[in-house]
Amino acid sequence: MAKRTNKYKLTLEEISLAKEDDVKNDPLTLEFDNHDNIFNIINAVKSKNIFEDENQSTEFAIGLKMFTEVVLKNRDLELFKELQPAIGEFMKKLKSK
């Protein structure tokens, strides 16, 4: 039986570019799944008032959850072996705030 996950769709669109000579890219849409409810995580991070800018709380929560989910799904890759203990400690510290 397949494990149930939360499914999401993220669209990334360039609003403006710092370098005028950079080629503007088309919007990127990505569908992915995550074992956590990302919206609950965003709200939890916002409620901790870690950052002065609420947008940074959202950026942080989305980036962290997407990154850690990829690490979790690929835990056997040598690339992530050294990171795993640090991520575990970081997550404990974040949750205790």
N, C-alpha and C positions, 0 to 999 in steps of 0.2 A: 504494500500500500504506500502510495506517494505521501511524503511529508507535506503538510499544509503550510503555506507561507503567505505573507502579505505581498501583493503585487502592486507595482508602482510604475508611473510613466513620468519621466523628467524631460523637460524641454529646455535647452540652453540656447539662448539667442544673443548675438552681439548687439549691443546698443550703440557703442562707439568704441573706437580703437585709439590707443595712445599714439601709435605711429601712423601717420597718414598714408604711408606707402604699403602698409600691411593689407593683404587681400582680405576682404570681408568674406566670411564663411556663411554658408547656409545654416539655418537653425539645425540643431542636433537633437533628435528625440531618442531617448533610451528607455526601454522597458526592462525592469529588473524585479527581483523578489528579495525580501528580507525577512528574517525570522521575527524581527521586532516590528511594532507599529511605529513607524518613523514619526508620525505626527505626535504621538504621545511622547516620544523622545524629545522632539523640538520643544514642546510645551514644558517638559521637565527641565530642560536646559535653560529656557527663558525664565522659569520661575526661580532658578538659582542665582540670577543676576550676576553671572560671571563677567559678562562684557557690558560695557556702557551702551553699546549700539545693539539694539534688538536684532537687527539684520545679521550681525556677526554671530549671534546665538544660533540663528537658523542655519547660516552657512556652516558653522562648526558642527552642529548636530547632523546635518545631511552628509557632510564630508566624512565625519567620523564613522557614521553608520554604514555608509557605502564602502569605505576603506576596510573597516573591521569585518564586514560580511565577506568581502573578497578574501581576506586573510583566513577567515574561518573555513570557507569553502575550499581553500587551497593550503590547508595547514601542513600538508606533507611536503610542500615545495621548500627546498633548501633556502630560497630567497627570504622566507618569512620566519625561519627557525629562531634567529636571534631576536626578532621583534616580539614574538609571542609572550614571553614573560613580562616584558615592559608594557605591552598593551594590557595585559591582565592587571598589573599594578596600577596603571593609569586609570583603567575603568573603575577599579575599586575606589581610588581616590576621588574620581569624578562623582561617583554615586554617593559618596559619604558627605559631599558638600551640602 
